Amino acid sequence: MKLNLKKVNSKKELEQQGYCRIDFNKGYWDYDWGKYVLVVHYGKNVCFEVGGDFGIISTPVNSIKEALNIYNNGIFKSDV
């Protein structure tokens, strides 16, 4: 079920909604590519869709704008 959230225009607005955050892709995350990682907050039971893959709870992105676009495209209530 897609959550009906207000569209966000900044990292601060995204994080204030309380479902996701944007981290740097280093240390804990360490994906092979991307400067940032869009991450669902622990315990929120939501996910997002990237490139046709559904149920993603973290994904590397190259820019804040890319993370905002994924978030604004819709996050969904998870069964988990």
Buried (B, 14 or more C-beta within 10 A) or exposed (E): EEEEBEEBEEBEEBBEBEBBBBBEBEEEBEBEEBBBBBBBBEEBEBBBBBEEEEEBBBBBBEEBEBBBEBBBEEBBEBEE
